[in-house]
């Protein structure tokens, strides 16, 4: 059972996109991707809201996510959020291991 957290970072004048760009260019995003239990760490921009960036952050289990949250890297991320004056909204999802929707998925 994996855990996915969608985090919406919203700012002004392109600050959310600048935050995501700095996360990538500084190597913080790659360090998170390299953490034990990280399954996905990707940024996206919604078509309807250019001032928001969506982070899709997936983990193998709660333990892996807890270890990530306890890491010193979280202070670096918090500092960048402050630098870009971002506001956040989060959604949390737990995977459904069934194939209930398989017939609707084109592969």
ABEGO torsion letter per residue (X at the ends): XBBBBBBBBBBBGGAAAAAAAAAAAAGAAAAAAABBGBABBBBBBBAABAABBBBBBBBABAAAAAAAAABAAAAAAAAAAAAAGBBBBBBBBBBBABAAAAAABBX
